[in-house]
Amino acid sequence: MHYADYKTILSPGNGMNVYRGCTHGCIYCDSRSVCYRMDHDFEDIEVKRNAPQILEDQLRRKRAPCMIGTGAMCDPYIHLEEGLQVTRQCLSLIERYGFGVSILTKSSRILRDIDILKAINRRTKCVVQVTLTTYDEELCRKIEPNVTTTSERFYVLKEMNEAGIPTVVWLCPILPFINDSEENLLGLLDYCIEAKVRGILCFGFGMTLREGNREYFYQSLDRLFPGMKQRYIETFGDSYSCSSPNSAGLMKIFREVCKEHNMLYKTDEVFGYLKQFEEKSRQTSLFDGF
């Protein structure tokens, strides 16, 4: 772990990452890609120094509250968060200033902060997003070794639903020849149905590979699935997009199940929902008088 100085923490689209790097160890992680210009080891987490103070300054300068997104690049609930509590501090500021939040994670550590998430959701909107890739627990431990397993993430989804907090599932990536089966998809969809998720983001059934994450992925395949790397090379070459041969059939099932259970599934509709700010109750806030 190391600290770095930043002048801003919110992107032009109001996205936020308090950490750079990750210790979850997911074999397919796109954030390892060279294009993101991370000049330190991926597991040597960079913590943005004074992140809460920087965030508070930017929130104060906003003309009106909006949705703040976090977790798109680096999970806000990596192992370091247990002690540092930077994410929790930032969530407290988001609640205090009357902003909404959409937060993406694979970790059950988010349950620690359910009190703040409920407070945000009472006033505006809080959406908890959880990534699900693999219904089989043994396989999950292989491809996502250092993070909460799928069944535990399912528990998170149910707990959020019980708390009245809407949820969205990211159904990706689906690794060709590894977890691109109908059985896997139906198992994950059953979890979504039971947890009453608001929507599911699915960008097709497959994965992406580019410089940085391709090398790490192939090294992992050699270790975990001998012979699989060669199958990928023969099938996809150096392609960025690696689509499952089962993609069309899986997509048909996905759409039918989502329609049947009234879950949002069109990408633009789900993203629209995540970005739409809602003010549920008018309370005295730090914006009054600005």
Phi and psi in degrees as a GROMACS rama.xvg file:
@    title "Ramachandran Plot"
@    xaxis  label "Phi"
@    yaxis  label "Psi"
@TYPE xy
-150.274  160.375  HIS-2
-102.798  153.125  TYR-3
-141.624  150.703  ALA-4
-91.3243  134.552  ASP-5
-132.952  150.176  TYR-6
-93.4933  -27.26  LYS-7
-134.43  160.084  THR-8
-127.645  -20.5381  ILE-9
-95.4424  133.478  LEU-10
-77.5587  170.348  SER-11
-57.4821  -27.0226  PRO-12
-94.0073  14.1024  GLY-13
67.2413  31.9089  ASN-14
-91.7387  152.535  GLY-15
-142.812  134.851  MET-16
-133.299  118.408  ASN-17
-87.7513  -17.5226  VAL-18
-121.702  154.319  TYR-19
-126.377  121.99  ARG-20
107.718  173.655  GLY-21
-159.565  153.474  CYS-22
-116.933  12.8613  THR-23
-70.0064  -30.511  HIS-24
77.6767  18.1532  GLY-25
-60.5676  130.402  CYS-26
-71.3726  -17.5196  ILE-27
-105.75  5.90468  TYR-28
-57.3631  118.814  CYS-29
-69.3004  -25.1105  ASP-30
-65.0455  -11.7388  SER-31
-76.7372  -9.67997  ARG-32
-60.6885  141.47  SER-33
-59.2774  -30.268  VAL-34
-60.5288  -19.5208  CYS-35
-85.0525  -2.93697  TYR-36
56.6069  45.9464  ARG-37
-84.9263  114.597  MET-38
-95.9004  28.1479  ASP-39
-144.485  162.936  HIS-40
-56.697  140.725  ASP-41
-60.3588  -35.1706  PHE-42
-84.8136  -7.9565  GLU-43
-87.5375  87.8149  ASP-44
-65.0116  129.632  ILE-45
-92.7824  122.018  GLU-46
-103.074  128.761  VAL-47
-75.4295  113.175  LYS-48
-59.8005  135.106  ARG-49
57.8487  33.0244  ASN-50
-53.8598  -46.3544  ALA-51
-60.8563  -40.4144  PRO-52
-65.6037  -41.1199  GLN-53
-64.0692  -43.7549  ILE-54
-61.2626  -45.502  LEU-55
-59.4725  -41.6454  GLU-56
-62.2952  -41.1831  ASP-57
-71.3463  -36.9424  GLN-58
-64.502  -39.7167  LEU-59
-61.0046  -32.3334  ARG-60
-82.6605  -12.4573  ARG-61
-66.7082  136.942  LYS-62
-71.4984  -29.5135  ARG-63
-151.957  151.97  ALA-64
-67.7683  156.476  PRO-65
-153.62  -176.113  CYS-66
-83.1443  132.144  MET-67
-104.531  127.405  ILE-68
-105.361  142.855  GLY-69
-148.418  147.015  THR-70
106.942  -0.547648  GLY-71
-67.811  -35.9185  ALA-72
-103.236  -44.6382  MET-73
-134.369  134.236  CYS-74
-63.3916  128.035  ASP-75
-73.6248  -6.49419  PRO-76
-119.931  45.6579  TYR-77
-69.3737  173.659  ILE-78
-57.5796  -37.2015  HIS-79
-62.0983  -25.9738  LEU-80
-62.2295  -26.9877  GLU-81
-56.4058  -42.2216  GLU-82
-92.5303  -42.6355  GLY-83
-74.3454  -37.6493  LEU-84
56.5081  34.986  GLN-85
-69.1327  -42.4476  VAL-86
-60.1669  -44.8095  THR-87
-60.8903  -41.8587  ARG-88
-61.4477  -41.4637  GLN-89
-68.1001  -39.5086  CYS-90
-62.2574  -38.2007  LEU-91
-61.81  -39.5331  SER-92
-67.9109  -41.0985  LEU-93
-59.2176  -41.7741  ILE-94
-67.6674  -43.9361  GLU-95
-62.4727  -37.2065  ARG-96
-91.604  4.14064  TYR-97
78.5902  24.4568  GLY-98
-91.5828  161.345  PHE-99
-96.0482  170.521  GLY-100
-146.231  141.533  VAL-101
-122.684  121.874  SER-102
-126.149  129.314  ILE-103
-111.43  130.353  LEU-104
-153.155  164.863  THR-105
-113.938  5.05361  LYS-106
-111.922  140.773  SER-107
-73.1877  -6.018  SER-108
-59.6583  -20.6775  ARG-109
-60.8955  -24.2615  ILE-110
-63.7639  -25.099  LEU-111
-57.2131  -33.7025  ARG-112
-102.225  19.0611  ASP-113
-63.6014  -25.4691  ILE-114
-63.8046  -44.1744  ASP-115
-71.2804  -39.5627  ILE-116
-62.1938  -39.8494  LEU-117
-65.4082  -38.8378  LYS-118
-65.1473  -42.0518  ALA-119
-61.9469  -44.7279  ILE-120
-69.2121  -28.2658  ASN-121
-66.4615  -35.2132  ARG-122
-92.9679  -43.7445  ARG-123
-129.662  -112.433  THR-124
-146.2  131.258  LYS-125
-122.598  127.534  CYS-126
-121.564  123.212  VAL-127
-96.6355  124.157  VAL-128
-109.864  135.177  GLN-129
-129.409  133.69  VAL-130
-85.9804  128.296  THR-131
-124.82  129.941  LEU-132
-124.651  -32.6062  THR-133
-141.119  116.396  THR-134
-70.7308  -35.4793  TYR-135
-72.8762  120.329  ASP-136
-66.0359  -37.6971  GLU-137
-65.6173  -42.0152  GLU-138
-66.6543  -39.5083  LEU-139
-57.0993  -44.1405  CYS-140
-65.3683  -23.5159  ARG-141
-77.37  -49.5648  LYS-142
-90.1952  -16.0777  ILE-143
-134.366  68.1067  GLU-144
-70.2583  -28.678  PRO-145
-113.455  28.1133  ASN-146
-138.44  164.901  VAL-147
-48.7981  134.413  THR-148
-75.2437  170.848  THR-149
-59.5868  -43.9895  THR-150
-62.8196  -34.415  SER-151
-71.3236  -34.6292  GLU-152
-68.515  -34.6997  ARG-153
-60.3337  -40.5995  PHE-154
-62.2298  -41.1152  TYR-155
-58.3571  -46.3796  VAL-156
-59.002  -43.4412  LEU-157
-65.8847  -40.4615  LYS-158
-64.3197  -39.5395  GLU-159
-65.6696  -40.4842  MET-160
-61.8041  -42.5614  ASN-161
-61.63  -32.0537  GLU-162
-84.5985  -0.249092  ALA-163
80.3848  14.3114  GLY-164
-95.704  121.68  ILE-165
-67.3202  151.136  PRO-166
-129.688  153.208  THR-167
-133.036  139.056  VAL-168
-107.379  135.341  VAL-169
-95.614  112.351  TRP-170
-95.8765  74.4579  LEU-171
-172.321  154.178  CYS-172
-83.3485  158.747  PRO-173
-106.64  114.405  ILE-174
-84.7203  118.864  LEU-175
-52.2759  136.428  PRO-176
70.0731  2.62752  PHE-177
-120.871  -54.648  ILE-178
-132.431  25.625  ASN-179
-96.1349  46.3708  ASP-180
-105.762  158.016  SER-181
-62.5583  -38.7011  GLU-182
-59.8631  -43.9593  GLU-183
-63.4376  -46.0386  ASN-184
-61.749  -47.2056  LEU-185
-64.9952  -35.8434  LEU-186
-62.9275  -44.6769  GLY-187
-66.82  -39.9915  LEU-188
-65.9927  -35.1412  LEU-189
-61.4099  -41.1285  ASP-190
-59.6723  -44.7613  TYR-191
-62.7831  -41.4695  CYS-192
-64.0436  -48.6784  ILE-193
-64.7784  -35.5365  GLU-194
-83.208  -4.21897  ALA-195
57.8806  50.0035  LYS-196
-69.6824  150.081  VAL-197
-75.5207  -36.0524  ARG-198
-161.918  166.801  GLY-199
-131.782  128.989  ILE-200
-95.3213  121.192  LEU-201
-137.382  122.516  CYS-202
-101.762  29.9593  PHE-203
99.1707  172.345  GLY-204
-108.426  103.487  PHE-205
167.55  -158.749  GLY-206
-150.469  173.327  MET-207
-118.693  148.266  THR-208
-137.213  130.797  LEU-209
-148.638  175.217  ARG-210
-53.5829  129.539  GLU-211
108.383  -62.5003  GLY-212
-81.8724  -25.9626  ASN-213
-62.7575  -45.9419  ARG-214
-63.0006  -43.0636  GLU-215
-66.3859  -40.2907  TYR-216
-62.5659  -46.1452  PHE-217
-66.0486  -38.0265  TYR-218
-60.9813  -39.2626  GLN-219
-67.9435  -39.0594  SER-220
-61.958  -42.8926  LEU-221
-58.9966  -36.6488  ASP-222
-79.2489  -39.139  ARG-223
-101.355  -32.5967  LEU-224
-134.808  74.7316  PHE-225
-51.9787  131.263  PRO-226
92.4867  -16.9438  GLY-227
-70.3973  -34.0657  MET-228
-58.9446  -42.8115  LYS-229
-63.9036  -35.8306  GLN-230
-64.734  -39.5279  ARG-231
-64.5705  -45.8218  TYR-232
-61.5041  -43.8774  ILE-233
-67.5631  -33.1362  GLU-234
-84.9585  -41.5073  THR-235
-114.652  -15.4305  PHE-236
58.7856  -128.899  GLY-237
-102.751  21.9241  ASP-238
-62.8132  143.67  SER-239
-72.4771  -45.2329  TYR-240
-96.7648  125.079  SER-241
-118.281  93.5935  CYS-242
-88.6905  138.37  SER-243
-65.8159  140.412  SER-244
-60.5838  -19.2606  PRO-245
-94.5167  9.10075  ASN-246
-57.6046  -46.8796  SER-247
-61.6979  -46.2931  ALA-248
-65.6783  -40.415  GLY-249
-66.7574  -38.9581  LEU-250
-64.7342  -36.9462  MET-251
-62.021  -45.9114  LYS-252
-62.7048  -45.248  ILE-253
-56.8806  -49.4226  PHE-254
-65.0867  -41.7565  ARG-255
-63.7946  -43.3428  GLU-256
-67.5379  -42.2088  VAL-257
-62.8683  -43.1006  CYS-258
-62.38  -44.003  LYS-259
-61.2298  -33.7876  GLU-260
-109.399  17.1994  HIS-261
54.9409  41.7922  ASN-262
-101.504  134.538  MET-263
-60.9262  136.612  LEU-264
-139.866  -16.4347  TYR-265
-74.7437  130.633  LYS-266
-55.9809  -44.9687  THR-267
-65.6873  -34.4298  ASP-268
-69.5954  -40.6243  GLU-269
-67.507  -46.2445  VAL-270
-64.1806  -36.8468  PHE-271
-60.0887  -42.1173  GLY-272
-64.0353  -42.3127  TYR-273
-64.8648  -33.271  LEU-274
-89.8672  -15.2421  LYS-275
-76.6519  115.337  GLN-276
-79.0157  139.027  PHE-277
-131.133  131.923  GLU-278
-107.969  109.031  GLU-279
-84.0668  -31.3433  LYS-280
-145.506  143.696  SER-281
-91.8351  110.559  ARG-282
-124.792  162.428  GLN-283
-62.5949  129.105  THR-284
-135.162  171.584  SER-285
-69.6367  -9.05569  LEU-286
-84.5982  -20.0001  PHE-287
-60.8533  126.215  ASP-288
93.0431  -7.4719  GLY-289
